[in-house]
C-alpha cells in the first residue's frame, strides 16, 4: 500500500524525490512535498478595499494523474463556489453514521433501534454517543484559541472540543480553531483574532465562528461574505456571552466564550438559523487499521519558537499532546511539557492525529509583508492519519463546501478514524517529512 500510495502521489505532482538525509540515521526516510498550486496567480487583494474579493477567486489548478475513483458525495468544491449562497434545501443529505465495534455490548439494541439512535444522539464529528442529545440540535461553535504567548497556557476548553485544527498564522506561531458540538464549555479560550483559514472550518462544519476581531483585510472580507450572520465577536453587554478570565493577565489574552449561555443569546438574533445542520457523518471504527508503520510519537515543528509532539499512550489507546516551553535558539535542546486544560484540569489528548498538507500563499506583496496567509484547503491533497499507534498515508478531499473533509487511501476508499477527538495539524506543501523508527517528524516550511 505504501508503494502504491506514493506512486499515485508522485503522478499527481505532490511528492518529489525521496532522499535520505546523511545527517540522520539510515532508517530515516525523507519526503519533500511540492505542488503546482504555488504557481497560480491570485486575484489582487489590497488593504482597505471595501469591495474585497474572495481569497479563493483565482483559477483552479489543473491536476494530472488523479485516481479515477470518485469519492462520495460527488458535489465538487471549486474556489469559485466559495461565495455560493448556503440555502438549507441545497445541502446534501447526511451520510448514515458508520461505526464498527470489535466487542458488541451485551446490552446492544436491535438494528432498527440502533439506527434510530445513530441519527439522534451520535455526534457526527466524533462517532460517539453524546450524554446530552439536545446539544446536537444546534450549529457547532468554532472558537479561535491562542497558543502564544506562552503565559496563556493552560488554555480553557480544549479538552472538550470534538475537532481541533492547528495552523500557522505568522511570526513563527500557530493558533487553534476548536469546534464544540457534543460538549459545552463555560470558558473557551483565550479567544483571539481570525484568519482567512478559519473560513474553511466555519463552512465545513456549518458553524458559528467565534473570534476576537481580525486584520481589517480579513475582517472586512468576513463582514462582506455570506457568513456575516454567523460571526461572533466581543461586544458590549452579556450577549454574546464573553467573559474575562479570573487570572490577572492582560485583557487582550484573557477573553473567553461561554458556550453554555450561547444558545439563549443567539436565539435573540432575528433570522439566524441555529437548528441542527445536515452534517455528513464521518467514517469511524474501533477496529485498528491494518498498517505496518508504527507511530509512537508525531513531532511537528512550525518554527524555533513553536513545536510540539503527540505521544501515543498504549494503555489508553490515545495520544497526549506535549508543547514546547522554550525556543530552540542558540542550539538550545528541545524542551516540552504536557498541554493541559485549565477548565477541566485534564491533559489534552486525541484519538486521531491527522497531518494535512495544503498550499500556503499570499495574494500580493502587501499580504506577504504582513504574513496574511491564504491556506487553500479545497480540492484534495496529501495527508497522514495516526491512530492506534499506527500511521497511514492518506489523501484529504474537500468534496463539498459545507461538509467536513473526507480522508481516503490512494484508491479513494475511506479511512476510518477511531471514534473520539481528532486534531488536525495543517502544514505547507513544501514541508519536510521524515521518519526515525516509530517517530514521525514534520517540519513546516513557509512559501
C-alpha positions in Angstrom: 0.0 0.0 0.0 2.9 2.4 0.8 4.4 2.0 -2.6 1.1 2.3 -4.3 0.1 5.4 -2.5 3.4 7.2 -3.2 3.3 6.1 -6.8 -0.1 7.8 -7.1 1.1 10.9 -5.3 4.2 11.1 -7.5 2.0 11.0 -10.6 -0.1 13.8 -9.1 2.9 16.1 -8.7 2.7 16.2 -4.9 5.9 14.4 -4.0 9.4 14.9 -5.4 12.4 12.7 -5.0 12.9 10.8 -1.7 16.5 11.1 -0.5 18.0 10.0 2.8 19.5 12.8 4.8 23.1 11.9 5.6 22.9 13.7 8.9 20.2 11.3 10.1 20.1 7.6 10.9 20.0 5.3 7.9 16.5 4.2 9.0 15.3 7.8 8.3 13.1 8.3 5.3 12.8 11.8 3.9 10.0 13.1 1.7 9.7 16.6 0.1 6.2 17.8 -0.8 5.5 20.2 -3.7 2.5 21.4 -5.7 1.8 23.3 -8.8 -0.8 25.3 -6.8 2.0 27.7 -5.8 2.3 28.8 -9.4 -1.2 30.1 -9.5 -1.6 33.9 -9.9 -4.1 35.2 -7.4 -6.5 38.0 -7.8 -5.1 41.1 -6.2 -6.4 41.8 -2.7 -5.4 45.3 -1.5 -5.6 46.6 2.1 -8.6 48.8 2.8 -10.5 47.6 -0.3 -14.2 47.6 0.8 -15.3 45.5 -2.1 -13.0 42.6 -1.3 -12.8 39.6 -3.5 -12.9 36.2 -2.0 -9.4 34.9 -1.4 -10.5 31.8 -3.4 -11.2 33.8 -6.6 -8.4 32.6 -8.8 -8.1 29.8 -11.4 -8.5 26.3 -10.3 -5.2 24.4 -10.5 -5.2 21.7 -13.2 -4.5 18.3 -11.7 -3.0 15.3 -13.5 -2.9 11.7 -12.7 -5.9 11.9 -10.4 -7.2 8.4 -9.4 -10.3 7.6 -11.4 -12.4 6.5 -8.4 -14.9 9.2 -7.4 -15.5 9.9 -3.7 -19.0 10.1 -2.3 -20.8 12.6 -2.3 -19.8 13.8 -5.8 -20.6 17.5 -5.5 -17.4 19.3 -6.4 -16.0 22.3 -4.5 -14.0 24.8 -6.5 -12.6 28.2 -5.5 -15.4 29.9 -7.4 -18.0 28.1 -5.4 -17.0 29.5 -2.0 -19.3 32.5 -2.1 -22.3 30.4 -3.2 -25.3 31.0 -1.0 -25.8 28.3 1.5 -29.5 27.5 1.3 -30.7 24.8 3.6 -32.6 23.0 0.8 -29.4 22.8 -1.3 -27.3 20.9 1.3 -26.7 17.2 0.7 -28.4 14.6 2.8 -26.1 13.4 5.6 -24.4 10.0 5.0 -25.5 7.4 7.6 -23.2 7.0 10.5 -20.7 4.2 10.1 -19.1 2.6 13.1 -17.8 -0.9 13.9 -17.2 -2.1 17.4 -15.0 -5.2 17.9 -16.7 -6.0 21.2 -20.6 -5.9 20.9 -22.2 -4.6 24.0 -24.3 -7.2 26.0 -27.0 -4.5 26.2 -27.0 -3.9 22.5 -30.3 -2.9 21.0 -31.9 -4.2 17.8 -30.6 -2.9 14.5 -33.6 -0.8 14.0 -33.2 0.8 17.4 -29.5 1.3 16.9 -30.2 3.0 13.5 -32.7 5.4 15.2 -30.2 6.2 17.9 -27.4 6.9 15.4 -29.3 9.8 13.9 -30.2 11.5 17.2 -27.6 11.0 19.8 -24.4 10.1 17.9 -22.1 13.0 17.2 -21.2 13.0 13.5 -17.8 14.7 14.3 -16.7 12.0 16.8 -18.8 8.9 16.2 -19.6 8.8 19.9 -22.9 9.0 21.7 -23.4 12.3 23.5 -24.7 12.4 27.0 -27.0 15.3 26.1 -28.5 14.8 22.6 -30.1 18.2 22.7 -26.6 19.7 22.1 -26.7 18.2 18.6 -29.9 20.2 17.8 -27.8 23.3 17.1 -25.0 24.5 14.9 -21.4 23.7 16.0 -19.4 26.6 17.5 -15.9 27.2 16.1 -13.7 29.1 18.6 -10.3 30.6 17.9 -8.0 29.7 20.8 -4.5 31.1 21.2 -1.3 29.2 21.9 1.0 32.2 22.4 2.4 34.0 24.3 3.3 31.0 26.5 1.8 32.5 29.6 -1.7 32.0 28.2 -1.3 28.3 28.9 -3.1 26.3 30.1 -6.0 27.4 27.9 -9.6 26.6 28.7 -12.0 24.3 26.9 -9.6 22.5 24.5 -10.2 19.1 26.2 -14.0 19.5 25.5 -13.7 20.2 21.7 -14.7 17.5 19.2 -12.3 18.6 16.5 -9.3 21.0 16.6 -7.3 22.4 13.8 -3.8 24.0 14.4 -2.3 26.1 11.6 0.4 28.7 11.0 -0.5 32.4 11.4 2.6 34.5 11.3 5.9 35.3 13.1 6.7 31.6 13.6 3.5 30.9 15.6 0.4 28.8 15.3 -3.2 29.0 16.6 -6.1 26.6 17.2 -9.6 26.7 15.9 -11.6 24.3 18.1 -15.1 23.0 17.1 -17.5 22.5 20.0 -20.6 20.4 19.3 -21.1 17.4 21.6 -19.9 19.3 24.6 -20.2 22.8 26.0 -17.5 24.8 27.8 -18.2 27.5 30.4 -14.9 29.1 29.3 -13.4 28.5 25.9 -10.3 30.5 25.1 -8.4 32.8 25.4 -10.2 33.9 22.2 -8.0 35.6 19.7 -8.2 37.1 16.2 -9.4 35.4 13.0 -7.6 34.5 9.8 -8.6 33.6 6.3 -8.1 29.9 7.0 -11.0 29.9 9.6 -13.5 30.3 6.8 -12.8 26.7 5.8 -13.8 25.5 9.3 -16.8 27.7 9.6 -18.1 26.5 6.3 -17.2 22.8 6.5 -18.9 22.4 10.0 -21.7 25.0 9.2 -20.6 26.6 12.5 -20.8 29.9 14.3 -17.3 31.5 14.0 -16.1 33.0 17.3 -13.0 35.2 17.1 -11.6 38.4 18.7 -11.7 40.6 15.5 -9.0 40.4 12.8 -6.8 42.3 10.5 -9.0 44.8 8.6 -8.4 42.9 5.3 -9.6 39.7 6.9 -12.4 41.3 9.0 -13.8 43.3 6.0 -13.8 40.1 3.9 -15.9 38.2 6.5 -18.3 41.1 7.1 -19.0 41.2 3.3 -19.5 37.5 2.9 -22.5 35.3 3.4 -21.0 34.3 6.8 -21.7 37.7 8.3 -24.7 36.5 10.3 -22.6 33.7 11.9 -19.7 35.9 13.1 -19.4 36.1 16.9 -17.1 38.8 18.3 -16.9 40.6 21.7 -19.2 43.5 22.3 -21.0 45.4 25.0 -23.3 43.6 27.4 -23.8 39.9 28.2 -24.6 38.9 24.7 -22.6 37.3 23.1 -21.6 35.7 26.4 -17.9 36.6 26.5 -16.3 36.7 30.0 -13.0 38.0 31.3 -10.7 35.4 32.9 -10.1 35.3 36.6 -6.3 35.4 36.5 -4.5 38.7 36.4 -3.1 38.6 32.8 -3.7 41.3 30.3 -7.3 41.6 29.0 -6.0 41.1 25.4 -5.3 37.5 26.2 -8.0 37.0 28.8 -11.3 36.9 26.9 -13.3 33.6 26.9 -16.7 32.5 25.4 -19.3 30.7 27.5 -20.8 28.2 25.0 -23.4 27.1 27.6 -25.0 30.5 27.5 -24.5 31.0 23.8 -27.8 29.2 22.7 -30.1 31.6 24.6 -28.0 34.6 23.3 -28.1 33.6 19.7 -31.9 33.0 19.9 -32.3 36.8 20.2 -30.8 37.4 16.8 -33.7 37.6 14.3 -33.4 35.4 11.3 -30.3 33.5 12.4 -30.7 29.8 12.0 -29.3 27.8 14.9 -31.0 24.5 14.1 -29.2 21.2 13.6 -27.2 21.3 10.3 -27.2 18.3 8.0 -23.5 17.4 8.6 -22.1 14.4 6.9 -21.1 11.8 9.5 -17.6 10.6 9.4 -16.2 7.1 9.0 -15.4 5.7 12.4 -14.3 2.2 13.6 -13.0 0.8 16.8 -11.2 -1.8 14.8 -7.5 -0.8 14.5 -6.2 -0.3 10.9 -4.1 -2.8 9.1 -0.9 -0.8 8.9 2.7 -1.8 9.1 4.1 1.6 10.1 4.2 2.2 13.9 3.8 5.7 15.2 4.8 6.2 18.9 5.4 10.0 18.6 4.4 12.6 16.0 6.6 15.7 16.0 5.6 18.9 14.3 8.0 21.9 14.2 6.4 25.1 12.9 9.4 27.3 13.9 12.2 27.6 16.5 9.5 29.1 18.8 6.6 26.7 18.2 7.0 23.0 18.1 5.1 20.0 19.7 4.7 16.3 19.7 2.0 13.7 20.3 2.9 10.7 22.5 1.0 7.5 22.0 -0.4 6.1 25.2 -0.7 2.4 24.7 -2.7 1.9 27.9 -5.3 4.5 26.8 -5.0 4.0 23.0 -4.8 7.8 22.7 -2.3 10.5 22.0 -1.1 13.0 24.6 0.0 16.5 23.5 3.3 17.9 24.5 4.1 21.5 23.8 7.4 23.4 23.7 8.3 25.5 26.8 11.3 27.3 25.3 12.7 28.2 21.9 15.5 26.4 20.0 17.8 29.4 19.5 21.5 29.3 20.3 21.4 25.5 19.9 19.2 25.0 23.0 17.7 21.5 23.2 14.0 20.9 22.7 12.1 21.2 25.9 8.4 20.1 26.4 5.6 19.9 28.9 2.1 18.3 28.6 -0.5 20.7 27.3 -3.5 20.9 29.8 -6.9 22.4 30.1 -7.4 25.0 32.9 -11.2 24.5 32.8 -11.2 20.7 33.3 -7.8 20.1 34.7 -7.3 17.4 32.1 -4.4 16.8 29.7 -5.0 17.5 26.1 -5.4 14.1 24.3 -6.7 13.0 21.0 -7.8 9.7 19.5 -6.7 10.7 16.0 -3.9 12.9 14.7 -4.2 14.0 11.1 -1.4 15.9 9.3 -2.8 17.9 6.3 -0.5 19.3 3.6 -2.0 22.4 2.0 -0.8 25.3 -0.2 0.1 28.4 1.8 0.2 31.6 -0.3 -0.1 35.4 -0.4 -2.4 37.2 -2.8 0.0 40.1 -3.2 3.1 41.8 -1.8 1.2 43.6 0.9 0.0 40.4 2.3 3.4 38.8 2.0 4.9 41.7 4.0 2.4 41.2 6.8 2.2 37.4 6.5 -1.5 37.4 5.8 -1.8 33.8 4.6 -4.3 32.1 2.4 -4.2 28.3 3.2 -6.0 26.6 0.3 -8.0 23.7 1.9 -10.0 22.9 -1.2 -9.8 20.1 -3.8 -7.5 17.4 -2.4 -4.0 16.9 -1.1 -1.7 14.5 0.8 -2.2 13.7 4.5 -1.1 11.3 7.2 -3.5 9.7 9.6 -2.3 8.5 13.0 -4.4 6.2 15.2 -3.9 3.2 17.5 -0.2 3.8 17.4 -0.1 3.3 13.6 0.5 5.6 10.6 -1.5 5.6 7.4 -0.6 7.6 4.3 -3.7 9.3 3.1 -5.4 11.8 0.8 -7.7 14.5 2.0 -10.7 15.6 -0.1 -12.9 18.7 0.1 -15.8 17.1 -1.8 -18.4 19.6 -0.5 -18.2 23.3 0.5 -20.3 22.7 3.6 -19.1 19.3 4.8 -16.1 18.0 6.7 -13.1 16.6 4.9 -13.1 13.1 3.6 -10.0 11.0 4.2 -9.1 8.2 1.9 -6.3 5.9 0.8 -4.7 6.2 -2.7 -7.7 4.3 -4.2 -10.1 6.7 -2.5 -11.5 4.1 -0.1 -12.5 5.8 3.1 -10.0 5.7 6.0 -11.8 5.0 9.3 -10.9 7.2 12.3 -11.1 5.9 15.8 -14.3 7.2 17.5 -13.3 10.3 19.5 -11.4 13.5 19.2 -9.4 14.4 16.2 -6.6 17.0 16.0 -5.5 18.3 12.6 -2.0 19.7 12.1 -2.0 21.8 9.0 1.3 22.3 7.3 2.6 23.6 3.9 3.1 21.5 0.8 6.8 22.2 0.9 7.2 21.0 4.5 9.8 18.4 5.2 8.8 14.9 6.4 10.8 12.1 7.7 10.6 9.1 9.9 13.0 7.7 12.5 11.8 4.3 13.7 8.4 4.9 15.3 8.9 8.7 15.5 7.4 10.8 12.7 8.7 14.3 12.0 7.0 17.2 10.1 8.9 20.5 9.7 6.8 23.3 8.4 8.1 25.4 5.6 6.7 28.8 4.6 6.4 29.8 0.9 
